Amino acid sequence: MATTREAQHLQSSVWDGSLPIEIRLSPSECRVYDQADPYLVQYPRLSYLPFLLSRLHAFFIPSLIYTDVIPYDGWFSFEEVPLKWQYPLGLLYDLFSGASPSQVSGLDIAHRSPSDGTEEQLPWRLTLHFTDWPEQSLVRPDADGKMLHDAYINSVKEADFLRNGTAKGIMSLSKDDSTKLWNAVQEHDFDGYNAISKRLLYAQGAPLRHIPLKIYLPSSPTAAEPASGHLRVVQSLVTPSLPNAREQQTVGTALHALLPTLFPSRRTPILAEAVLHGAVVPMGASVEELMRIAAYLDGWIHLGVMMIG
């Protein structure tokens, strides 16, 4: 169990995590094919790529063949795989970049050590498109980007409901607090976000019922999603304690219960590893502690699964 000071340090390190990105305009949409300068940015792992669209649109407009496109026509791909706009950058990178996750001790994400191959994947090279929207892979957002706000708030509501058995926490926020929360997410403002997030995570008079946890598995393409890069998302009710109520639920016990074929052991990763914020999560880590320290901005633990070997 992390001390208060350790928890604050770890939460701060998760918040400060970032990735260098190189974004190039799709050659088929560029006046000079692939000769336009790339857009380079160091971007927070916790944030969302669509927040960049307005400045990317302004940056690339001189190079665009079709100048009548608007910012929210934009979508991103990596090696021809469309990237879901509602997923945080860090999750997308962990799932698709091919970089090896770092190894950590305990929950010390702040001191993760680089693994072989990680630096070769940086900067993460993405392609920006403004035409040929991949309808089978991505939901098209509205022209004002309000759909991203709605998707985020709905995810926060779902997480709140799972934790407390009710979404009263997020629903009872004043309009001003709701606006402050969304602004803090867009501006990556830790103090502004944390002031409101704490009220949701530590709801008074509401015992913690379940842990908001989603597990992402590489999967074969389907008829509905024929493109490569398809993911299977596993979600189930995960309690903070085991049924006997005397042992805390760990990452290992949760993964063994939900995916016993991939995680035959509760203590040792044999066939696969769970990855969060670019690091392998120890099997003995408490899911409740992980939720309070290292959840994404929507309150969810988004775990990627990577095969070993």
N, C-alpha and C positions, 0 to 999 in steps of 0.2 A: 504494500500500500504506500503510495507516494505521500510525502508530507505536503502541507499547504504550499510551502515555498517551492518544493520540487514540482508540484502540480502547476503552479503559476509559471514556472520556468518552461515547463514542457508545453503548456498551452501557448505561451509566447513564441516558442520556437516553431510550433506548427503554423501559427499565424504568419510568421516571418518567412516561411518557406516559399521559394520562388524558382522559376525556370527561365532560362534564356530562350527566346523564340525568334525564329527567322521566318517571316511570312512573305511569300511571293505571290504575285498575281498570276492567275492561271494563264499560260501562254496563249490559249485560244481566245482570250478576252483582251489581250494586250496589243497595243498598236505596234510595239517593237518585239513581239513574240516573247522571248524569255530574257530580254535585256533590261527590263525595268529594275530599278534599284529595289532591294528587299526592305521590308520594314522590320527593324530589330527592336526588341523590347524585353526587359526583364519583368516577368509577370507573376503575380501571386498564384501559388498552387491552388488556393482555396477559391479563387475567383472564376468568373465565367467569360469565355471568349467573346460572346456578343457585345460585352461592354466596350470592346475595342472597335466595333464596326464603324462608328461615326468618324473616328480619327483615321481609320484605314481607308474609308471611302474618300475622305479629303486628301489623303496622301496619294492614292492611286488614280484619282480622277483624271489627271493629265495623261495617264497611260491607257485609259480605258477606251475600247472601241465603241462601246455603247454607253454614252455619258448620261443617259436618262435613268439609269438604275439608281435606286435609293439605298441607304446604308443597310436596312434590314432585308434587302435582297441577298445580302452576303451570307455565305456558308463556307465552312472550312473542311479540308480533307487532308489526310495523311496517307501517302502512298496509295491514292485513289480510293481510300475508305472515307466516306462522309462521317464527320464527327458530330455527335449529338450535342446540340447547342445548350441543352439543359443540364449537361454533366459538367462538373468543375474541371478546370484545366488539369489539376494534379491527378484526378481519377483517369481522365483521358490518356494522359502520358503514361501512367502505370499500366494501363490496359493495352495500349497500342504501340508504344515506342520501341519495344523490344529491349529496353534497358534492363540490366540486372538490378534487382532491388538490393539495398544496403542491409547489412546485418547490424542489429542493435542489441544492447543489453537491457533487459527489463523493458520500460517504455521510453527509454532515452532517445527519442527521435532527434533531439538536438545534436547528438554526437554520433550520428550514423556515419559509417565509414564507406567511402566509395567502393563499389564492386567492379570487377572486371567488365569492361564494355559500357559502363554507364556514361563516361565522359565522351565516348565516341558518338553517343546519340545526341549530344548537345552542340550548338543550339538545336532545339527541336524544330525541324523544317516543315512548315505547313504551307498548304496552297489555299489561297482565297479565291472564291468564285462569286460572281454576281448574277450569273445566268445558269440555265440548265439545272434547276433545283431538283435534287434527287427525291422525288415524291415517295418512292418505296422505302426510303431509309429515314427521312427526316420529316417531321411536322413543320409546315411552313408557318413562321411567326407573322404577326400583323405588322403593318407598316410603321407603327410607333413603338414596337418592341414591348407592348404591354403584356404579351403572352409570357415573356420571360418572368416578369413580376408575378403573374398569376401562377405559373408553374412553381416558382420558388415558394410562394405563400402556401400553396396547396401541399407542398412537400413538408413545410414547417408544421402545418396543421396535422398532417398524418403522423409525424414524429411526436407531436404533443399528445395526440390521442393515444398512441401506443404507450407512451411513458405513464400517462395518468388515467387512462380510461375515459378521458374527455379532452376536447380541444378548447376547453374554457379559457386556458391560459392565453393562447394566441388570439382567440375570439374576443376576449375582454380587454385587449390592448386598445388604448385610445387611438383615434386617427393620427394624432401627432406622434405617438410612440411607434405606430406601424410605419409611418413615413420615415421616422428616424432610423428604424431597423433597416428598411430597404435602402435608404441613403448610405448607411454605414456599410452595407454589403457592396454597393456600387463603388464607394470611395475607399473601400478596404480600411475602414476606420475601426481599429480594435476597441478603443474605449467606448465609442458610440454603440458598437455591436454588443460588447460584453455587458454593458449596463442593462440591456433588455434581454439578452440571451440568458443571463443568470436567473432572471425571474421565471423563465420558462423551464430551465433545467432543474431548478430547486423550488418547485411549486409548493406553497405552504398548504399543509393539511391534505396532501395527496401523496400516498405511498407510491413508490416507483413500481410499476406493474410489468412493463416490458421494455426491452432495449430496441430502439430503431436500428435495425441492421439489414443491409442488403449485401448480397454476395454476387460477384460478377464472374461468370465462367465463359471462356471461349467456347463457341458452339458452331456447328455446321450451318451453312446457309439453309434457309427454308424457302418454300414457295412464296411466302409473304415477304420475306427479306432475302432475296437471292444474292445480295452483294456480300463481298467478303467483309470480315470484321464483325460478323454477327455475334451477339452476346446473349447468354442465358442469365437472367437475373433471378436469384433464389431469395425468397423472403418468407419468413415464418415468425411465429410468436416466440421470442427468446426472453425468458425470465432472468432477472438479475441473480437469482440463486437457483441451485439445483432443486429438484422436487422435494428432497429431504429437508430443505431449508437450512441445513447446517454448513453447506459448502457454497462458496460463490461460483457463479457461472463464469467460466473462462472462455477464451477464444477457442481453446482445444475442445472443451466439452460441447460448445455450441456447434462447431464445425463437424465434430464426430456425430452429433445428433442429426444434423441437417444433410451432411454429405459423407456418410460412413464409408463409401467406396473410395473416395479420394482421401479421406482422413480416418484411416482405420484405428489410429492411436489418438488418445486424448492429450498426450503429452509430447509426442515427437512427430514432426512433419516427415513422413516417409515418402509419399508420392507427390505431394503438392505443398505449397506454402501460401499463407495469407499475407497480402501486401497492403499497407496503408501509408499514404504520404511518402511513397518511395522506399519504404523500409519493410523488412519482414517482421511481422508481429509475433512476439513470443507466444507460444501456445498456452502458457500459464498466465497470461495477462488477463486481468479482470475486465469483463465486457462493460460493467458499470463504470469503472474507472476510465476505460478507454472512451466511453461515450462522453464523460464530463470533461476530459482533457483534449481529446483528439477527433471529435466529431467534425464533419464538414459544416458549412454555414447554415445548412438546412436542418441541422440536428441529427443527421444520420451518420452512422458508421458505414462507409462505402468500402467494402473489402474486395480487392481483386485477388483472384486465385491464379497462381503460376505453377506449372508443373516443374518438378525437380528433375534435372538431368536432360 
